[in-house]
Amino acid sequence: MLPYKRSERVADLFREEIADIILHKVKDPRIGFITVTEVKVSDDLRHARVYISVLKKEKTQETITVLNSASGFIRSELGRRVRIKRLPRFEFFEDESIEYGARIDALLRKLKEESGE
């Protein structure tokens, strides 16, 4: 048995390829420095949620709008690189896990200081 599902393996491949396509092929000046942090693909491989992190937080919504409008181009470029029967539709979202982790870390530090350690 394989260590993890096909959709997870495909998602890992998509994450790498989408990051490369955005970096080298998408020529929109509104896209700043971004990181593709995760791709979640449905089990039937028809839908994919691409999570990104943007260096300048004030540009996050604009970047997501630009990437969602360029999703057709990204999908066609991905189709040239990956041999798969059906490519999913991509939607881009902000990855909030970094901020969530930082908030938890700050709370843990505060609890540690209050306990006197």
N, C-alpha and C positions, 0 to 999 in steps of 0.2 A: 504494500500500500504506500502511496506517496505521502510525504510528510505534511503537505498542505494542499488545499483545493486548487483546481485549475484556475479559478477566477482570481485567486490570490497570486499565483505565479504570473498570470497575464497582467495583473495590476502592477506588480513590480517592474515588469518589462515596460509597460506604458509609462510609468513614472520616469524612468530613465530617458525614454525616447521623447516624451513630451517636454521634459526639461531641456533637452538638446535642441528640439525644434524651436522652442520659445527663444532660446539663447541665440541661435544661429540663423533662423529663417524668418521669424516674425519681425518685421522692420517698422514697428510703430514707436515713435518717440515718447509716447505716453507711458510705455512700459518701462519701468525702472528696473532696479535689481530685485528679482524675485527668486524664491526657492520653491520648487514643487516638493511638498513634504509628504504627500500621500495620495494615492489613487485607490478608490474603492469601486470595484466593478461588481455589478449584480451577477448572480449565479448563471443567468441566461446570457450574459455578455451583451446585453442590449443598452445598458445605461452605465455611465461611469461618472463619479463625482471626483473632481480633481481639487485637492486642497493646496493652497499656496500661502506662502508667507512673504510679505512685502517689507523691504527695509524701511521705507518711509511710510509710516502708518497712515498719514493723512492722504496718501495716494491709493489706499487699498481698494476702495469702492470703484474708483476710476479704472484701476488696473483690472479688476474683475469684470467690469463692463466691457473693456476692450478685449479681454481674452474670451469672454462669452461670444462676442461678435466675430472673433477670429476662429471660433471653434470648428467651423467648416473647413477652413484652410489647414488647421492643425490636424484635423481628422484625415484629410486627403494626403498630407505629408506622411502621417503615420501609416496610412494604407500602403504607401510606397516602400516603407521600411519593414513592416511586419506582415508576415504571411498568415492571415487569419481569415476564416470564412466570413465573419460578420464583425465589423467594427462598431463599437458602441457610440452612442451620442454622448458628448462630453458637456459637463456643466462645471464651472469653476466657482469655488467657495473659499472664503478666508479660513485659514487654519488658526483656531483660537486655542489650541492645546498649549502653545508656548506661554501665552499670557496666563492660562489657567494653572500651569505648573509653577510659574513665578509667584502667583498669588498664594498657592499652597505653601511654597517654600518660605514666603514672608510670614505667613501665619505660624508655621512651625518654629521659625526663628524667634518670633514674638513670644510664643509659649515657653520656649526654652529660657529666654531672658527673664520672663515673669516668675519662672520656677526657681531662678537663682543659680542655674548651672553655667 
